[in-house]
């Protein structure tokens, strides 16, 4: 007579348990099919009424008792272990432990609290953990964005004893991960440098003009070495040609100007142009600091984001890392005038100024040419123009001639800008972001060898 009362009577308990993040599992509706069939049979035979009521009472009683077998938050405890520092677009490992402190076995589905910018495969774990048992789970992730990230909890879904209910829990375990630019390249470079195999990275050996008189190390002879540098005593001791390396006695300065404006929001190889610029900056900084030079950094867009004064010593790498790991491109117009004015006020001594930017319009290109010409009176400037794959792809495709012609016009204009920079006394480089590191290092080594700075 009052079906809405039956609906309310069934709905209110479900709402109450849902407030505790408890929901019916698929076993519950499947079990309700039994009294549903018996109820439909009453229309054929009235004697089915008693079995239908008995089935209803049995399922209701079992489901009610099964509700109390769900674990509480205090029944689970978690621990997470990982490196506090990760490199962008490089795999990192995470291990976490789930400890069952209840008095019965639990069937759990686990998911760690990872940010959306972390790419991970097979991050959902299903396991059965016995009473007072500890199980460890491992996975790897690949961060696609730099910065500081907090992992606050582990999401758990637990099933009841008979499977009528499922409960969603969050087990608190807070840790932090700092995602820095690519740090693996530094150790890879150091390993190749010790074994004299930098040519595998594309780094060329540049013949020095003149002789430096400060001894650096002994190493094996290569075809480009001068015979005067052979150390005959070490050669006789090792029974192979050994040469002496010398380093520059004068500490020189390198200052990076990294554009973080809207044109650096473009992406290449799963990273923004700013990410590639910071990776190359850290790589060249490691090379320069190992040779005794000083390295500084200025990040800018419509304002100055950070400034690291040029200093020498490998401890400067930590300063550069902490200053750059949370620098992101912004959708604003870059103020080159602010950046070069800041450079003029803070850096009076002659230095190698490396500007890394992306220019596709005449207004910004004229500013770059003008300020690079001005700064060349005191410093030695290098302008690194980053290429956009989309423009080059459009110039080479044949489906739309109008798009190809427009892209070709942009490329010709970029070529003219680079020639203008070269004629105004600046080194100009036009490279793809992912291929930027090796040409910059080669240019730096050539400048050092020719004593241009």
Secondary structure, DSSP 8 states (H G I E B T S, - for coil): --HHHHHHHHHHHHHHHHTTTEEE-HHHHHHHHHHHHHHHHTTT-TTHHHHHHHHHHHHHHHHHHHHTTS--GGGEEEEEEE-SEEETTSEEEEEEEEEE-SSS-EEEEEEE---TTEEESS-EEEEEE-TT-EEEEEEEEEE-S-EEEEEEEEEEEEE-SSSSEEEEEEEEEEEEEEEES--HHHHHHHHHHHTT-GGGGT------SS---EEEEEEE--TTS-GGGB-HHHHHHHTS-EEEEEE-SS--EEEEEEE-SGGGG-EETTEEHHHHHHHHHHHHHHHHHHTT-EEEEEEESSSEEEEEEEE-STTHHHHHHHHHTT----SS---HHHHHHHHHHH--S--EEEEEE---SHHHHHHHHHHHHHHTTTSEEEEEEEE-HHHHHHHH-SS-HHHHHHHHHHHHHHHHHHHHHHHTT-EEEEEEGGGHHHHHHHHHHHHHHTT--
